[in-house]
């Protein structure tokens, strides 16, 4: 069985990706490991200005230090009326990294009175496999609700309503979200690649 490290300390992301991997693999050749599993407590600085750059920073850091096949991802919310913001700064849009409530408040304040609420979630994955880098991307289009709805998920999920649905990501089960999410799309492309190896 091949081991593959997911360069994240985000338990929500790990749970989502592990569920997608287990469902999408045609066999159990890949065992997903977290940074904790390889005893990595390092804080990998996301200094890139694009999702692609940040994903690449994470995957290369782990591969170069631990010599294990690894992938990193970077994801965020892009809002048309805000010129693509919060974008690559989604996790720290309001200043403090990972303060989801403050980030949502800032988005809703910046969209007050705005009728164009089109947005998308984007994920870019950088896989470093035996020293070679491969990229996989997923997006899901939607709109930003004026009020929060739902308690599942994380991040901007309570205000993001995907196109074709009348509920937010935060009102969906993990399985429902994983069927359509940006991260799921990118991970499915990753799995399709791994299945060719």
Residue frames as a rotation matrix with the C-alpha (Angstrom) as fourth column:
UNK 1
0.578 0.816 0.000 0.00
0.816 -0.578 0.000 0.00
0.000 0.000 -1.000 0.00
UNK 2
-0.344 -0.666 0.662 1.30
0.651 -0.677 -0.343 3.44
0.676 0.313 0.667 -0.99
UNK 3
0.039 0.301 -0.953 1.29
0.894 -0.436 -0.101 6.18
-0.446 -0.848 -0.286 1.62
UNK 4
-0.241 -0.022 0.970 0.30
0.644 -0.751 0.143 9.68
0.726 0.660 0.195 0.66
UNK 5
-0.526 -0.030 -0.850 0.55
0.772 -0.435 -0.463 12.65
-0.356 -0.900 0.252 3.02
UNK 6
0.368 0.646 0.669 -2.01
0.716 -0.656 0.239 15.45
0.594 0.391 -0.704 2.93
UNK 7
-0.650 -0.756 -0.076 -0.14
0.658 -0.510 -0.553 18.58
0.379 -0.410 0.829 4.00
UNK 8
-0.086 0.656 0.750 -2.79
-0.246 -0.743 0.622 20.04
0.965 -0.132 0.225 6.27
UNK 9
-0.972 -0.091 -0.215 -3.61
0.187 0.246 -0.951 20.43
0.139 -0.965 -0.222 9.94
UNK 10
-0.519 0.854 0.040 -7.23
-0.854 -0.520 0.016 21.29
0.035 -0.026 0.999 9.10
UNK 11
-0.790 0.207 0.578 -9.30
-0.080 0.898 -0.432 18.42
-0.608 -0.388 -0.693 10.51
UNK 12
0.272 0.950 -0.156 -12.34
-0.270 -0.081 -0.960 19.41
-0.924 0.303 0.234 8.40
UNK 13
0.265 -0.264 -0.927 -10.35
-0.964 -0.103 -0.246 19.25
-0.030 0.959 -0.282 5.17
UNK 14
-0.769 -0.637 0.054 -8.78
-0.638 0.770 -0.012 15.94
-0.034 -0.044 -0.998 6.20
UNK 15
-0.430 0.700 0.570 -12.18
-0.027 0.621 -0.783 14.40
-0.902 -0.352 -0.248 6.92
UNK 16
0.528 0.660 -0.534 -13.61
-0.522 -0.244 -0.818 15.58
-0.670 0.711 0.215 3.59
UNK 17
0.065 -0.596 -0.800 -10.65
-0.987 0.081 -0.140 14.40
0.149 0.799 -0.583 1.54
UNK 18
-0.830 -0.363 0.424 -10.37
-0.465 0.870 -0.165 11.04
-0.309 -0.334 -0.890 3.31
UNK 19
-0.039 0.909 0.415 -14.06
-0.074 0.411 -0.908 10.35
-0.996 -0.066 0.051 2.63
UNK 20
0.632 0.242 -0.736 -13.66
-0.694 -0.246 -0.677 11.26
-0.345 0.939 0.012 -1.06
UNK 21
-0.330 -0.867 -0.374 -10.50
-0.938 0.346 0.028 9.17
0.105 0.360 -0.927 -1.43
UNK 22
-0.733 0.057 0.678 -12.04
-0.257 0.899 -0.354 6.09
-0.630 -0.434 -0.645 0.14
UNK 23
0.303 0.940 0.158 -15.12
-0.070 0.187 -0.980 6.36
-0.950 0.286 0.123 -2.06
UNK 24
0.697 0.039 -0.716 -13.32
-0.653 -0.377 -0.657 7.18
-0.296 0.925 -0.237 -5.31
UNK 25
-0.396 -0.918 -0.017 -10.43
-0.853 0.361 0.376 4.70
-0.339 0.164 -0.926 -5.23
UNK 26
0.373 0.500 -0.781 -10.89
-0.757 0.651 0.055 1.57
0.536 0.571 0.622 -7.29
UNK 27
0.395 -0.209 -0.895 -8.92
0.516 0.856 0.027 -0.25
0.760 -0.472 0.446 -4.60
UNK 28
0.994 0.003 -0.106 -7.17
0.096 -0.460 0.883 0.52
-0.046 -0.888 -0.457 -1.33
UNK 29
0.385 -0.913 0.132 -3.69
0.798 0.258 -0.545 1.15
0.464 0.316 0.828 -2.72
UNK 30
-0.322 -0.485 0.813 -3.42
0.095 -0.871 -0.482 4.62
0.942 -0.078 0.327 -1.18
UNK 31
0.204 0.330 -0.922 -3.36
0.964 0.097 0.248 5.25
0.172 -0.939 -0.298 2.56
UNK 32
0.357 0.015 0.934 -3.90
0.156 -0.987 -0.044 8.90
0.921 0.162 -0.355 3.43
UNK 33
-0.067 -0.462 -0.885 -1.70
0.988 0.091 -0.122 10.30
0.137 -0.882 0.450 6.19
UNK 34
0.921 0.333 0.201 -1.94
0.284 -0.929 0.238 13.63
0.266 -0.163 -0.950 8.00
UNK 35
0.195 -0.866 0.460 0.93
-0.377 -0.499 -0.780 15.84
0.905 -0.022 -0.424 9.11
UNK 36
0.361 -0.002 0.933 0.39
-0.929 0.087 0.360 14.46
-0.082 -0.996 0.030 12.62
UNK 37
0.981 0.078 0.177 0.92
-0.065 0.995 -0.077 10.94
-0.182 0.064 0.981 11.29
UNK 38
0.493 -0.864 0.101 4.44
0.570 0.233 -0.788 11.89
0.658 0.446 0.607 10.17
UNK 39
0.344 -0.295 -0.891 5.09
0.884 -0.218 0.413 13.92
-0.316 -0.931 0.186 13.35
UNK 40
-0.584 -0.456 0.672 5.21
0.672 -0.736 0.085 17.22
0.456 0.501 0.736 11.49
UNK 41
0.233 0.622 -0.748 4.23
0.896 -0.436 -0.084 20.15
-0.378 -0.650 -0.659 13.68
UNK 42
-0.765 -0.641 -0.061 5.77
0.555 -0.705 0.442 22.78
-0.326 0.304 0.895 11.40
UNK 43
0.351 0.805 -0.479 3.78
0.290 -0.580 -0.762 25.85
-0.890 0.129 -0.437 10.49
UNK 44
-0.394 -0.479 0.785 4.21
0.868 0.086 0.488 26.05
-0.301 0.874 0.382 6.71
UNK 45
-0.352 0.213 -0.911 3.97
0.010 -0.973 -0.232 29.71
-0.936 -0.091 0.340 5.70
UNK 46
0.187 0.500 0.846 1.58
0.920 0.212 -0.329 30.29
-0.344 0.840 -0.420 2.81
UNK 47
-0.216 -0.427 -0.878 3.46
0.187 -0.901 0.392 33.17
-0.958 -0.080 0.274 1.20
UNK 48
-0.756 -0.049 0.652 2.14
0.644 0.117 0.756 32.70
-0.113 0.992 -0.056 -2.33
UNK 49
-0.714 0.513 -0.477 -0.24
-0.429 -0.858 -0.281 35.12
-0.553 0.004 0.833 -4.02
UNK 50
-0.153 0.686 -0.711 -2.21
-0.865 0.255 0.432 32.40
0.478 0.681 0.555 -5.82
UNK 51
0.690 0.455 0.563 -3.88
-0.660 0.714 0.233 29.15
-0.296 -0.532 0.793 -4.76
UNK 52
0.877 -0.380 -0.294 -1.49
0.070 0.706 -0.705 27.27
0.476 0.597 0.645 -7.04
UNK 53
-0.014 -0.950 0.312 1.59
-0.348 -0.288 -0.892 28.82
0.937 -0.121 -0.327 -5.41
UNK 54
-0.050 0.039 0.998 0.42
-0.997 -0.061 -0.048 28.11
0.059 -0.997 0.042 -1.86
UNK 55
0.901 0.390 0.190 -0.50
-0.395 0.919 -0.014 24.50
-0.180 -0.063 0.982 -2.67
UNK 56
0.657 -0.716 -0.238 2.92
0.105 0.400 -0.910 24.02
0.747 0.573 0.338 -4.25
UNK 57
-0.104 -0.680 0.726 4.72
-0.742 -0.433 -0.512 25.53
0.663 -0.592 -0.459 -1.24
UNK 58
0.313 0.325 0.892 3.05
-0.907 0.381 0.180 23.02
-0.282 -0.865 0.414 1.09
UNK 59
0.993 0.115 0.040 3.59
-0.098 0.948 -0.303 19.90
-0.072 0.297 0.952 -1.02
UNK 60
0.450 -0.892 -0.049 7.24
0.008 0.059 -0.998 20.71
0.893 0.449 0.033 -1.77
UNK 61
0.019 -0.424 0.905 7.99
-0.914 -0.375 -0.156 21.55
0.405 -0.825 -0.395 1.86
UNK 62
0.546 0.274 0.792 6.79
-0.666 0.715 0.211 18.15
-0.508 -0.643 0.573 3.05
UNK 63
0.983 -0.179 -0.040 8.31
0.111 0.752 -0.650 16.20
0.146 0.634 0.759 0.17
UNK 64
0.343 -0.921 0.187 11.69
-0.219 -0.272 -0.937 17.85
0.914 0.280 -0.294 0.51
UNK 65
-0.091 -0.377 0.922 11.85
-0.958 -0.220 -0.184 17.49
0.272 -0.900 -0.341 4.30
UNK 66
0.103 0.258 0.961 10.32
-0.704 0.701 -0.113 14.02
-0.703 -0.665 0.254 4.76
UNK 67
-0.758 -0.435 -0.486 10.84
-0.649 0.424 0.632 12.44
-0.069 0.795 -0.603 1.32
UNK 68
-0.571 0.680 0.459 7.26
0.426 0.724 -0.543 11.16
-0.701 -0.114 -0.704 1.20
UNK 69
-0.694 0.451 0.561 4.74
0.525 -0.217 0.823 11.52
0.493 0.866 -0.086 -1.61
UNK 70
-0.542 0.373 -0.753 2.55
0.583 -0.478 -0.657 14.42
-0.605 -0.795 0.042 -0.64
UNK 71
-0.293 0.415 0.861 -0.12
0.703 -0.517 0.488 16.81
0.648 0.749 -0.140 -1.77
UNK 72
-0.725 0.134 -0.676 -1.11
0.433 -0.674 -0.599 20.22
-0.536 -0.727 0.430 -0.52
UNK 73
-0.077 0.726 0.683 -4.14
0.934 -0.186 0.304 22.24
0.348 0.662 -0.664 -1.39
UNK 74
-0.892 0.028 -0.451 -5.20
0.186 -0.887 -0.423 25.83
-0.411 -0.462 0.786 -1.20
UNK 75
-0.303 0.895 0.326 -8.79
0.901 0.158 0.403 26.87
0.309 0.416 -0.855 -1.44
UNK 76
-0.839 0.070 -0.539 -10.82
0.239 -0.843 -0.482 30.00
-0.488 -0.534 0.690 -1.17
UNK 77
0.201 0.974 0.105 -13.90
0.798 -0.101 -0.594 31.97
-0.568 0.203 -0.798 -2.00
UNK 78
-0.897 -0.425 0.122 -13.91
0.405 -0.678 0.614 34.30
-0.178 0.600 0.780 -5.00
UNK 79
0.098 0.955 -0.280 -16.69
0.683 -0.269 -0.679 36.91
-0.724 -0.125 -0.678 -5.14
UNK 80
-0.039 -0.110 0.993 -17.26
0.970 -0.242 0.011 38.70
0.240 0.964 0.116 -8.44
UNK 81
0.749 0.454 0.483 -18.49
0.372 -0.891 0.260 41.97
0.549 -0.015 -0.836 -6.91
UNK 82
0.856 -0.512 -0.070 -15.38
-0.151 -0.377 0.914 42.10
-0.494 -0.772 -0.400 -4.70
UNK 83
0.517 -0.653 -0.554 -12.99
-0.827 -0.212 -0.521 41.65
0.223 0.727 -0.650 -7.64
UNK 84
0.266 -0.359 -0.895 -12.30
-0.128 0.907 -0.402 38.05
0.956 0.221 0.195 -6.66
UNK 85
-0.713 -0.464 0.526 -11.77
-0.554 -0.087 -0.828 38.72
0.430 -0.881 -0.195 -2.96
UNK 86
0.720 -0.623 0.306 -11.29
-0.555 -0.253 0.792 37.24
-0.416 -0.741 -0.528 -0.45
UNK 87
0.672 -0.451 -0.587 -9.55
-0.486 0.329 -0.810 34.78
0.559 0.829 0.002 -2.79
UNK 88
0.067 -0.770 -0.634 -6.17
0.245 0.629 -0.738 33.53
0.967 -0.106 0.231 -1.61
UNK 89
-0.830 -0.360 0.426 -6.68
-0.260 -0.426 -0.867 35.43
0.494 -0.830 0.260 1.66
UNK 90
0.052 0.983 -0.176 -9.99
-0.232 0.183 0.955 33.70
0.971 -0.008 0.237 2.46
UNK 91
0.217 0.023 -0.976 -8.79
0.744 0.643 0.181 32.16
0.632 -0.765 0.122 5.75
UNK 92
-0.362 -0.431 -0.826 -7.51
0.870 -0.474 -0.134 35.49
-0.334 -0.768 0.547 7.06
UNK 93
-0.157 0.375 0.914 -9.81
0.736 -0.573 0.361 37.96
0.659 0.729 -0.186 5.31
UNK 94
0.792 0.534 0.296 -10.75
0.182 -0.669 0.720 39.73
0.583 -0.517 -0.627 8.55
UNK 95
0.371 -0.746 0.553 -7.19
-0.814 -0.548 -0.193 39.66
0.447 -0.378 -0.810 9.88
UNK 96
-0.154 -0.400 0.903 -6.91
-0.838 0.537 0.095 36.69
-0.523 -0.743 -0.418 12.24
UNK 97
-0.669 -0.175 -0.723 -6.21
-0.623 0.662 0.417 33.38
0.405 0.729 -0.551 10.49
UNK 98
-0.771 0.348 -0.533 -9.12
0.331 0.935 0.132 30.95
0.544 -0.075 -0.836 10.73
UNK 99
-0.775 0.579 -0.254 -11.64
0.031 -0.368 -0.929 33.32
-0.631 -0.728 0.267 12.36
UNK 100
-0.739 0.473 0.480 -14.56
0.662 0.374 0.650 32.09
0.128 0.798 -0.589 10.27
UNK 101
0.219 0.899 -0.380 -17.20
0.931 -0.309 -0.194 34.21
-0.291 -0.311 -0.905 11.99
UNK 102
0.082 -0.271 -0.959 -15.24
0.084 -0.957 0.277 37.45
-0.993 -0.103 -0.056 11.49
UNK 103
-0.895 -0.438 0.085 -14.50
0.087 0.017 0.996 36.55
-0.437 0.899 0.023 7.86
UNK 104
-0.395 0.838 0.376 -18.19
0.909 0.297 0.293 35.99
0.134 0.457 -0.879 7.15
UNK 105
0.377 0.522 -0.765 -19.14
0.666 -0.727 -0.168 39.28
-0.644 -0.446 -0.621 8.83
UNK 106
-0.358 -0.605 -0.711 -16.63
-0.099 -0.733 0.673 41.16
-0.929 0.311 0.202 6.67
UNK 107
-0.917 0.065 0.393 -17.91
0.393 0.310 0.866 39.55
-0.066 0.948 -0.310 3.47
UNK 108
-0.029 0.998 0.048 -21.52
0.999 0.027 0.047 40.36
0.046 0.049 -0.998 4.31
UNK 109
0.269 0.049 -0.962 -20.60
0.380 -0.923 0.059 43.95
-0.885 -0.381 -0.267 5.23
UNK 110
-0.662 -0.636 -0.396 -18.71
-0.130 -0.423 0.897 44.40
-0.738 0.646 0.197 1.96
UNK 111
-0.874 0.390 0.290 -21.68
0.438 0.370 0.819 43.03
0.213 0.843 -0.494 0.01
UNK 112
-0.333 0.783 -0.525 -24.31
0.566 -0.279 -0.776 45.15
-0.754 -0.556 -0.351 1.79
UNK 113
0.275 0.580 -0.766 -26.64
-0.278 -0.715 -0.641 46.56
-0.920 0.390 -0.035 -0.85
UNK 114
-0.615 -0.559 -0.557 -24.89
-0.711 0.087 0.698 44.67
-0.342 0.825 -0.451 -3.66
UNK 115
0.477 0.879 -0.010 -27.21
-0.765 0.410 -0.497 42.77
-0.432 0.245 0.868 -6.01
UNK 116
0.488 -0.391 -0.780 -24.53
-0.493 0.614 -0.616 40.77
0.720 0.685 0.107 -7.87
UNK 117
0.400 -0.277 0.874 -23.70
-0.854 0.232 0.465 38.07
-0.331 -0.932 -0.144 -5.34
UNK 118
0.909 -0.101 -0.404 -22.14
-0.159 0.813 -0.560 35.55
0.386 0.573 0.723 -7.72
UNK 119
0.213 -0.848 0.485 -19.20
-0.947 -0.057 0.316 33.68
-0.240 -0.527 -0.815 -6.27
UNK 120
0.674 -0.046 -0.737 -17.27
-0.252 0.924 -0.288 30.46
0.694 0.380 0.612 -6.49
UNK 121
0.641 -0.576 0.507 -15.18
-0.419 0.291 0.860 28.23
-0.643 -0.764 -0.055 -4.31
UNK 122
0.659 -0.514 -0.549 -11.89
-0.491 0.259 -0.832 27.18
0.569 0.818 -0.082 -5.90
UNK 123
0.694 -0.528 0.490 -9.43
-0.219 0.493 0.842 24.47
-0.686 -0.691 0.227 -4.85
UNK 124
0.546 -0.623 -0.561 -6.01
-0.627 0.140 -0.766 23.82
0.556 0.770 -0.314 -6.35
UNK 125
0.874 -0.297 0.385 -4.08
-0.072 0.704 0.706 20.69
-0.481 -0.645 0.594 -5.38
UNK 126
0.277 -0.867 -0.414 -0.34
-0.885 -0.063 -0.460 20.27
0.373 0.494 -0.785 -5.86
UNK 127
0.962 -0.022 0.273 0.77
-0.082 0.928 0.364 16.64
-0.262 -0.372 0.890 -5.79
UNK 128
0.083 -0.964 -0.253 4.47
-0.989 -0.048 -0.142 15.82
0.125 0.262 -0.957 -5.54
UNK 129
0.872 0.246 0.423 4.81
-0.280 0.960 0.020 12.16
-0.401 -0.135 0.906 -6.49
UNK 130
0.505 -0.782 0.364 8.30
0.764 0.602 0.234 10.71
-0.402 0.160 0.902 -6.72
UNK 131
-0.420 -0.770 -0.480 9.64
0.538 -0.637 0.552 14.23
-0.731 -0.026 0.682 -7.18
UNK 132
-0.829 0.187 0.528 7.30
0.438 -0.371 0.819 15.24
0.349 0.910 0.225 -10.02
UNK 133
-0.742 0.571 -0.352 4.61
-0.027 -0.550 -0.834 17.88
-0.670 -0.609 0.424 -9.48
UNK 134
-0.694 0.641 0.328 1.07
0.568 0.208 0.797 17.62
0.443 0.739 -0.508 -10.81
UNK 135
-0.914 0.404 -0.039 -1.81
-0.316 -0.769 -0.556 20.10
-0.255 -0.496 0.830 -10.38
UNK 136
-0.565 0.825 0.027 -5.55
0.736 0.488 0.470 19.46
0.374 0.285 -0.882 -10.08
UNK 137
-0.974 0.218 0.052 -8.24
-0.224 -0.923 -0.314 22.12
-0.020 -0.317 0.948 -9.82
UNK 138
-0.441 0.896 -0.045 -11.91
0.860 0.437 0.263 22.20
0.256 0.077 -0.964 -8.89
UNK 139
-0.969 0.220 0.114 -14.49
-0.241 -0.944 -0.225 24.98
0.058 -0.245 0.968 -8.77
UNK 140
-0.375 0.926 -0.037 -18.13
0.926 0.376 0.020 25.23
0.033 -0.027 -0.999 -7.80
UNK 141
-0.780 0.162 0.604 -20.26
0.066 -0.939 0.337 28.24
0.622 0.303 0.722 -8.76
UNK 142
-0.155 0.779 -0.608 -22.85
0.972 0.229 0.045 29.78
0.175 -0.584 -0.793 -6.48
UNK 143
0.124 0.251 0.960 -24.12
0.082 -0.967 0.243 32.89
0.989 0.048 -0.141 -4.75
UNK 144
-0.884 -0.421 -0.202 -23.58
0.271 -0.111 -0.956 34.54
0.381 -0.900 0.212 -1.38
UNK 145
0.112 0.947 -0.301 -26.61
0.841 0.071 0.536 34.54
0.529 -0.313 -0.789 0.89
UNK 146
0.060 -0.016 0.998 -27.48
-0.218 -0.976 -0.002 37.69
0.974 -0.217 -0.062 2.81
UNK 147
0.363 0.094 0.927 -27.73
-0.930 -0.029 0.367 35.72
0.061 -0.995 0.077 6.06
UNK 148
-0.743 -0.667 0.053 -26.10
-0.666 0.731 -0.147 32.63
0.059 -0.144 -0.988 7.53
UNK 149
0.468 0.884 0.018 -27.94
-0.882 0.466 0.066 29.34
0.050 -0.047 0.998 7.22
UNK 150
0.768 -0.132 -0.627 -26.91
0.010 0.981 -0.193 25.92
0.640 0.142 0.755 8.51
UNK 151
0.693 -0.486 0.532 -24.37
-0.686 -0.219 0.694 24.66
-0.220 -0.846 -0.486 11.04
UNK 152
0.736 -0.470 0.487 -22.43
0.460 0.875 0.149 21.96
-0.496 0.114 0.861 9.18
UNK 153
0.577 -0.567 0.588 -19.22
0.617 -0.168 -0.768 22.45
0.535 0.806 0.253 7.24
UNK 154
0.163 -0.600 -0.783 -16.74
0.771 -0.418 0.481 25.21
-0.616 -0.682 0.394 7.99
UNK 155
-0.811 -0.580 0.077 -15.44
0.513 -0.640 0.573 28.51
-0.283 0.504 0.816 6.71
UNK 156
-0.806 0.469 -0.362 -17.86
-0.546 -0.825 0.145 30.35
-0.231 0.314 0.921 4.43
UNK 157
-0.907 0.417 -0.056 -20.19
0.350 0.823 0.448 27.36
0.232 0.387 -0.892 4.06
UNK 158
-0.365 0.847 -0.388 -23.12
0.722 -0.005 -0.692 29.03
-0.588 -0.532 -0.609 5.92
UNK 159
0.100 0.417 -0.904 -23.36
-0.221 -0.876 -0.428 31.84
-0.970 0.242 0.004 3.32
UNK 160
-0.701 -0.407 -0.585 -22.49
-0.649 0.026 0.760 29.95
-0.295 0.913 -0.283 0.12
UNK 161
0.284 0.845 0.453 -25.39
-0.271 0.524 -0.807 28.54
-0.920 0.107 0.378 -1.89
UNK 162
-0.740 -0.616 0.270 -24.20
0.057 0.343 0.938 26.41
-0.670 0.709 -0.219 -4.82
UNK 163
-0.513 0.533 -0.673 -25.95
-0.856 -0.379 0.353 26.87
-0.067 0.757 0.650 -8.15
UNK 164
-0.372 0.480 -0.795 -28.90
-0.339 0.727 0.598 24.53
0.864 0.492 -0.108 -8.60
UNK 165
-0.418 0.196 -0.887 -29.60
0.782 0.574 -0.242 24.25
0.462 -0.795 -0.393 -4.86
UNK 166
0.296 0.559 0.775 -31.74
-0.040 -0.803 0.594 26.24
0.954 -0.207 -0.216 -2.43
UNK 167
0.975 -0.100 -0.200 -29.59
0.212 0.125 0.969 25.39
-0.072 -0.987 0.143 0.59
UNK 168
0.526 -0.849 0.046 -26.07
-0.839 -0.527 -0.135 26.38
0.139 0.033 -0.990 1.64
UNK 169
-0.114 -0.690 -0.715 -23.06
-0.279 0.713 -0.643 24.09
0.953 0.126 -0.274 1.99
UNK 170
-0.851 -0.275 0.446 -23.60
-0.469 0.019 -0.883 24.35
0.234 -0.961 -0.145 5.76
UNK 171
0.038 0.930 0.366 -27.07
-0.915 0.180 -0.362 22.80
-0.402 -0.321 0.857 5.37
UNK 172
0.481 0.068 -0.874 -25.73
-0.633 0.716 -0.293 19.78
0.606 0.695 0.388 3.51
UNK 173
0.896 -0.295 0.331 -24.45
-0.019 0.721 0.693 16.52
-0.443 -0.627 0.641 4.91
UNK 174
-0.046 -0.991 -0.122 -20.78
-0.466 -0.087 0.881 15.74
-0.884 0.098 -0.458 4.32
UNK 175
-0.386 -0.056 0.921 -21.79
0.573 0.768 0.287 13.24
-0.723 0.638 -0.264 1.62
UNK 176
0.657 0.699 0.283 -24.02
0.681 -0.388 -0.621 15.81
-0.324 0.600 -0.731 -0.13
UNK 177
0.730 -0.446 -0.517 -21.30
-0.411 -0.892 0.189 18.45
-0.546 0.075 -0.835 -0.08
UNK 178
-0.256 -0.920 0.298 -18.64
-0.284 0.366 0.886 15.99
-0.924 0.142 -0.355 -1.22
UNK 179
0.129 0.378 0.917 -20.78
0.744 0.574 -0.342 15.12
-0.656 0.726 -0.207 -4.24
UNK 180
0.712 0.294 0.638 -20.43
0.673 -0.543 -0.502 18.64
0.199 0.787 -0.584 -5.68
UNK 181
0.814 -0.297 -0.500 -17.77
0.109 -0.767 0.633 20.63
-0.571 -0.569 -0.591 -3.82
UNK 182
0.736 -0.627 -0.256 -14.72
-0.626 -0.486 -0.610 22.31
0.258 0.609 -0.750 -5.31
UNK 183
-0.147 -0.822 0.550 -12.45
-0.927 0.308 0.214 20.17
-0.345 -0.478 -0.807 -3.14
UNK 184
0.260 0.330 0.908 -14.26
-0.084 0.944 -0.319 17.00
-0.962 0.006 0.273 -4.20
UNK 185
0.989 0.124 -0.082 -13.82
-0.082 -0.003 -0.997 17.85
-0.124 0.992 0.007 -7.87
UNK 186
0.354 -0.932 -0.080 -10.09
-0.879 -0.303 -0.368 18.48
0.318 0.200 -0.927 -7.43
UNK 187
-0.224 -0.434 0.873 -9.62
-0.756 0.643 0.125 15.35
-0.615 -0.631 -0.472 -5.29
UNK 188
0.640 0.501 0.582 -11.49
-0.013 0.765 -0.644 13.20
-0.768 0.405 0.496 -7.82
UNK 189
0.863 -0.419 -0.282 -9.04
-0.383 -0.180 -0.906 14.41
0.329 0.890 -0.316 -10.49
UNK 190
-0.059 -0.897 0.439 -6.20
-0.998 0.040 -0.051 13.55
0.028 -0.441 -0.897 -8.11
UNK 191
0.049 0.151 0.987 -7.61
-0.431 0.895 -0.116 10.06
-0.901 -0.420 0.109 -7.53
UNK 192
0.951 0.306 0.039 -8.09
-0.080 0.367 -0.927 9.49
-0.298 0.878 0.374 -11.27
UNK 193
0.444 -0.871 -0.210 -4.39
-0.742 -0.226 -0.631 10.29
0.502 0.436 -0.747 -11.70
UNK 194
-0.248 -0.561 0.790 -3.34
-0.913 0.407 0.002 8.03
-0.323 -0.721 -0.613 -8.82
UNK 195
0.458 0.524 0.718 -5.38
-0.276 0.851 -0.446 5.19
-0.845 0.006 0.535 -10.31
UNK 196
0.929 -0.178 -0.324 -3.22
-0.303 0.136 -0.943 5.36
0.213 0.974 0.073 -13.45
UNK 197
0.127 -0.964 0.233 0.00
-0.985 -0.150 -0.087 4.74
0.118 -0.219 -0.969 -11.52
